[in-house]
Amino acid sequence: MASVEEHYESLLARHYTWMRGDYDSRVRENRDLFEKSGISPREGGKALDLGCGSGFQSVALAEMGFEVAGVDSSEALLRELEARTEKNLAIRPVLGDMRDAGLYAEHGPFEVAVCMGDTLTHLPSREEVSAMIRDVYDSLEEGGKLVLQFRDLTRELEGAERAIPVKTDDDDRIMATFLEYEAEHVNVHDMVFVREPSGWTMHKSAYKKVRLGAEDALGLMERTGFEIAARHDHEGFSTIIGRK
């Protein structure tokens, strides 16, 4: 079983943006979410994007006027973020572990921190999720907000339901995943089928995600000291916004 970093390096990073759909549409969706949630630059104007990937959240926040520190462990995705960043947008790609509280101290304090796109479940355990939430809380300005978004993995799929088509609307590339459940984790087996001149080839890798539910995250945030400002559940994804 690969680590998260190995999984992205060997497979997912080069397919990540394609897998997520139209880039500009994802940016607009995130900007709409932030604006509807009352998130806007105030005094410090700094934002932290944990697991920023190729920048769906970072670009949205920068377009709103934030100075963004985008943290990710994938060099490939950070290079893509740099390539996509317009010169007038204040985004600083930061290569590192999103659990490293030293990065928060170096680039903060922040008015808003986000951990979205299912990144939260990449952490090895609920204890590490809790520790990260505490460190983010300490890095926020008074009144600052934390936005968490992740897929609720507490409901166990059975039988053929565990085989999930991820993206099938491309003539030359298809992605699917297979889920294998354990008590505390889900083993995620990603498969990408690519049409080559010689025919179809399959590229595959597997890694673990922690089984985290919306109620788990709410409890961790409240015990840390966050006031829950909003919660939305849509198509298996939970979005939770807490205020310090």
C-alpha positions as CSV (number, residue, x, y, z in Angstrom):
1,M,0.0,0.0,0.0
2,A,1.5,3.3,-1.0
3,S,1.7,6.4,1.2
4,V,-0.4,9.4,0.2
5,E,2.7,11.1,-1.2
6,E,3.8,8.0,-3.2
7,H,0.2,7.6,-4.5
8,Y,0.2,11.1,-5.9
9,E,3.7,11.0,-7.2
10,S,3.2,7.7,-9.0
11,L,-0.4,8.2,-10.3
12,L,-2.8,10.8,-9.1
13,A,-0.9,14.1,-9.5
14,R,-0.8,13.9,-13.3
15,H,-4.5,13.1,-13.5
16,Y,-5.8,15.2,-10.6
17,T,-7.0,18.4,-12.4
18,W,-8.5,16.4,-15.2
19,M,-10.3,14.1,-12.7
20,R,-11.8,17.1,-10.9
21,G,-13.4,18.6,-14.1
22,D,-13.2,22.0,-15.6
23,Y,-10.7,24.1,-13.7
24,D,-12.4,27.5,-14.0
25,S,-15.7,26.0,-12.9
26,R,-14.2,24.5,-9.8
27,V,-12.6,27.9,-8.9
28,R,-16.0,29.6,-9.4
29,E,-17.8,27.1,-7.2
30,N,-15.3,27.6,-4.4
31,R,-15.5,31.4,-4.7
32,D,-19.3,31.2,-4.5
33,L,-19.1,29.1,-1.4
34,F,-16.6,31.4,0.3
35,E,-18.6,34.6,-0.6
36,K,-21.9,33.0,0.5
37,S,-20.2,32.1,3.8
38,G,-19.3,35.7,4.5
39,I,-15.6,35.1,3.9
40,S,-13.7,38.2,2.7
41,P,-10.4,39.9,3.5
42,R,-10.5,42.1,6.6
43,E,-7.3,43.2,8.3
44,G,-4.4,40.8,7.8
45,G,-5.9,39.4,4.6
46,K,-4.0,36.1,4.8
47,A,-5.4,32.7,3.9
48,L,-4.1,29.2,4.3
49,D,-5.0,26.4,1.8
50,L,-4.0,23.0,3.2
51,G,-3.6,20.4,0.5
52,C,-4.0,23.0,-2.2
53,G,-3.4,20.7,-5.1
54,S,-3.4,22.6,-8.4
55,G,-5.2,25.6,-6.8
56,F,-9.0,25.3,-7.0
57,Q,-9.3,27.0,-3.6
58,S,-6.1,29.1,-3.6
59,V,-7.1,30.8,-6.9
60,A,-10.6,31.5,-5.6
61,L,-9.3,33.1,-2.4
62,A,-6.7,35.1,-4.2
63,E,-9.3,36.4,-6.6
64,M,-11.2,37.6,-3.6
65,G,-8.2,39.6,-2.4
66,F,-6.5,37.2,0.0
67,E,-2.8,36.6,0.2
68,V,-2.7,32.8,0.1
69,A,-0.2,30.3,1.3
70,G,-1.0,27.1,-0.6
71,V,0.6,24.0,1.1
72,D,0.9,20.6,-0.6
73,S,3.3,17.7,-0.6
74,S,3.2,17.2,-4.4
75,E,5.8,19.2,-6.3
76,A,4.0,18.4,-9.6
77,L,0.7,19.9,-8.4
78,L,2.5,23.0,-7.0
79,R,4.2,23.5,-10.3
80,E,0.8,23.4,-12.0
81,L,-0.5,25.9,-9.5
82,E,2.4,28.2,-10.3
83,A,1.8,27.9,-14.0
84,R,-1.9,28.7,-13.6
85,T,-1.4,31.6,-11.2
86,E,-1.8,35.0,-12.9
87,K,0.8,37.6,-11.9
88,N,-1.8,39.8,-10.1
89,L,-2.8,37.0,-7.7
90,A,-1.0,36.7,-4.4
91,I,-0.4,33.0,-4.1
92,R,2.7,31.4,-2.5
93,P,3.1,27.7,-3.2
94,V,4.6,26.0,-0.1
95,L,6.0,22.4,-0.5
96,G,5.5,20.6,2.8
97,D,3.4,18.5,5.1
98,M,0.0,20.2,5.9
99,R,0.4,18.9,9.5
100,D,3.5,21.0,10.0
101,A,2.5,23.7,12.4
102,G,5.8,25.5,11.8
103,L,4.5,26.4,8.3
104,Y,1.5,28.1,9.9
105,A,3.6,30.2,12.2
106,E,5.9,31.1,9.3
107,H,3.2,32.4,7.0
108,G,0.3,33.4,9.4
109,P,-1.7,34.4,11.3
110,F,-4.6,33.8,9.0
111,E,-8.1,35.2,8.6
112,V,-9.2,31.9,6.9
113,A,-7.9,28.4,6.6
114,V,-9.4,25.8,4.2
115,C,-8.8,22.1,3.9
116,M,-11.0,20.9,1.0
117,G,-11.3,18.5,-1.9
118,D,-11.3,15.4,0.4
119,T,-7.7,16.3,1.6
120,L,-8.7,15.9,5.3
121,T,-9.2,12.1,5.0
122,H,-5.6,11.8,3.7
123,L,-4.4,12.1,7.3
124,P,-3.4,8.8,8.9
125,S,-5.8,8.9,11.9
126,R,-8.5,10.9,13.7
127,E,-5.9,11.8,16.3
128,E,-3.9,13.5,13.6
129,V,-7.0,15.3,12.2
130,S,-7.7,16.5,15.7
131,A,-4.1,17.8,16.1
132,M,-4.2,19.6,12.8
133,I,-7.5,21.3,13.7
134,R,-5.9,22.5,17.0
135,D,-2.8,23.8,15.2
136,V,-5.0,25.6,12.7
137,Y,-7.1,27.1,15.4
138,D,-3.9,28.6,17.0
139,S,-2.8,30.0,13.7
140,L,-6.1,31.9,13.1
141,E,-6.8,35.5,14.0
142,E,-9.7,36.1,16.4
143,G,-12.9,35.7,14.4
144,G,-11.0,33.7,11.7
145,K,-12.7,30.8,10.0
146,L,-11.8,27.2,9.1
147,V,-13.5,25.6,6.2
148,L,-13.4,21.8,6.1
149,Q,-14.7,19.8,3.1
150,F,-14.4,16.0,2.8
151,R,-16.3,12.9,1.8
152,D,-18.0,11.1,4.7
153,L,-16.5,7.6,4.7
154,T,-18.4,6.2,7.7
155,R,-21.1,4.4,5.6
156,E,-19.7,1.2,4.3
157,L,-20.5,0.3,0.7
158,E,-21.1,-3.3,-0.1
159,G,-20.6,-5.6,-3.0
160,A,-20.4,-4.0,-6.5
161,E,-21.2,-0.6,-4.9
162,R,-17.5,-0.5,-3.9
163,A,-16.5,-0.1,-7.6
164,I,-17.0,3.6,-8.4
165,P,-16.7,5.3,-11.8
166,V,-14.8,8.6,-11.1
167,K,-14.6,10.1,-14.6
168,T,-15.9,8.4,-17.8
169,D,-16.6,11.3,-20.2
170,D,-13.2,11.2,-22.0
171,D,-12.5,9.2,-25.1
172,D,-8.9,8.7,-24.2
173,R,-8.9,8.4,-20.4
174,I,-11.2,6.8,-17.9
175,M,-10.8,6.6,-14.1
176,A,-12.4,4.3,-11.6
177,T,-11.8,3.4,-8.0
178,F,-12.5,0.4,-5.8
179,L,-13.0,0.7,-2.0
180,E,-11.9,-1.8,0.6
181,Y,-13.1,-1.2,4.1
182,E,-11.3,-1.6,7.4
183,A,-12.4,-0.5,10.9
184,E,-10.6,2.9,10.9
185,H,-9.6,3.2,7.2
186,V,-10.6,2.7,3.7
187,N,-8.2,1.3,1.2
188,V,-8.7,3.3,-2.0
189,H,-7.6,1.5,-5.2
190,D,-7.4,4.0,-8.1
191,M,-7.2,2.9,-11.7
192,V,-6.7,5.1,-14.7
193,F,-7.2,3.6,-18.2
194,V,-5.4,5.5,-20.9
195,R,-5.7,5.0,-24.7
196,E,-2.2,4.7,-26.2
197,P,-1.3,4.3,-29.9
198,S,-0.9,0.6,-29.2
199,G,-4.2,0.3,-27.3
200,W,-5.5,0.8,-23.8
201,T,-3.2,0.7,-20.8
202,M,-4.0,0.6,-17.0
203,H,-2.2,2.6,-14.4
204,K,-3.0,1.9,-10.8
205,S,-2.1,2.6,-7.2
206,A,-3.7,2.2,-3.8
207,Y,-3.5,4.2,-0.5
208,K,-5.4,4.6,2.7
209,K,-8.0,7.2,3.8
210,V,-9.2,7.6,7.4
211,R,-12.9,6.9,7.9
212,L,-14.1,10.3,9.1
213,G,-17.7,11.4,9.4
214,A,-19.3,14.8,9.6
215,E,-20.3,14.3,13.2
216,D,-16.7,13.3,14.1
217,A,-15.3,16.5,12.5
218,L,-18.0,18.7,14.2
219,G,-17.1,17.3,17.6
220,L,-13.3,17.8,17.0
221,M,-13.9,21.4,15.9
222,E,-16.2,22.2,18.8
223,R,-13.8,20.6,21.4
224,T,-11.0,22.7,20.0
225,G,-13.0,25.9,20.5
226,F,-14.6,26.6,17.2
227,E,-18.1,27.9,16.9
228,I,-19.9,26.1,14.1
229,A,-21.0,28.8,11.6
230,A,-22.4,26.5,8.9
231,R,-22.7,23.0,7.7
232,H,-23.7,21.6,4.3
233,D,-24.0,18.0,3.1
234,H,-24.3,17.3,-0.6
235,E,-23.7,14.1,-2.6
236,G,-21.7,12.5,0.1
237,F,-19.5,15.5,0.8
238,S,-19.7,17.5,4.0
239,T,-18.7,21.1,4.3
240,I,-18.2,22.5,7.8
241,I,-17.3,26.1,8.6
242,G,-16.1,27.0,12.1
243,R,-15.3,30.4,13.6
244,K,-12.6,31.1,16.2
